[in-house]
């Protein structure tokens, strides 16, 4: 609803009546042209013309209205950072007692509500929509405000959100009875709080009305169709109506892409269990879009396994995910526009890796030479990469210590989005800088590890033979590198480290080698030797996992029930990411899904399959836990 009042045009004209020079185009003409552009949906042209008016209008009231209109045009283009200050300035300047501006005020408040929804501040969004409702008189304005309140309120107070959605539906019945699209959208807004209140059957019915309003289950699939059918599918699955869920799912296209590992992004960190009150059993479904550069264009919560703001925590984590652009290019455009995942928190942050020691040695050495680290405070890896690249260029062109570049190159090579020729160039630059500075072995080891960590080549451990710590660390890094079925880990590496008299008896690297050899001996049924190695570490049961190696997967017992027959018939494919612990005898325990696509479909199958997996044994005197917090991805596909 873009209403342009004739009174505004009069005020704008009066505001420039005293201009000394007559412009080529009058304020009225620019105003009319901007109005016409807005009516045609050309928001970029409208924003440009209104920016011109902003420079020419002097009357405070008129200026506020121009800024308000320009802010709304920018909001339509999702240029939120530019829209926010304009709208906030305009609202503060509009006279509160001038009720003729209520339509403008309400539109601005709803635009700010949309902005806050995009930023996942649902409480602020709810407040803006509530304020817009207070000044709304026209039924269409009230409907828009009530539906906005319902969307924002679903994850604040779902019962109140349902009441707002019902109020909007009643108004639609009175004033817009023939508008199927509006009625369908209202049904969807009603279905969301019902879904999150656990009233799954009622939610399914509400979403079914939205699907019908969008034209039913046809082969036409746009954004609105995808969202409506996906909502109905999730509600039907949760209501136990699997047959109906299959129908909806089939017409979303979900699980039928040629490339099914799109969800395995370069940067997909999940909330850690316990943060923000997140519990291991909490589950959320989050919808998001992926921009061409691999960043997330938007994220929003759809469902939470318990009422309240919990799903917002997951949506905020998704906002910071990043993919490599070359991976994004392989995803069909519609699924870049909208995708949904089932998510849970991560129960483990993982322990320190052997490479962390080399990294610490590198950073301590460089910073010890007067180099200040650069802290790139960014929400996503893509933003962080851009900041690091800009800072690297700045330091290259300034008279700073050359080693200042080394820290930035290291940070860039750790960024998961730096790959290919760019990564190779950074590796060469880093090695050159360290060679010129005659860096010691532990420092050079970090640069060599960065060069090889994503490939299959081993480190040249003998290059560090003169330094016992670097030599032991390089050998352990080679030992822990995942091996093919034809190539097993060489226990002789561990023997050499343990026998190196240059390492103290309690040196962490020697202890790490003893822990690994204890597991090798236990697997060979040499329990006396395993116990001797374990006792030689001097570690308590709680400390041993800090230096233990991740066990290797030996096999999975797959049964015919792992892939549901109904999904096979439909040709629906997907994946689950399962986090689990591994007992000392190689059995999987505490398996739980932390991500799944499509949502709620293959979760139980993924857990069942992973629970039957077998890993290599790790030695513990009491037969306790061998490894915690491991993650594996199970893919379900038609052969």
Beta strands, then each sheet from edge to edge (+ up, - down):
strand 1: 284-290
strand 2: 296-304
strand 3: 339-343
strand 4: 553-556
strand 5: 574-583
strand 6: 588-597
strand 7: 613-615
strand 8: 625-636
sheet 1: 2+ 1- 3+ 6- 5+ 8-
sheet 2: 4+ 7-
end
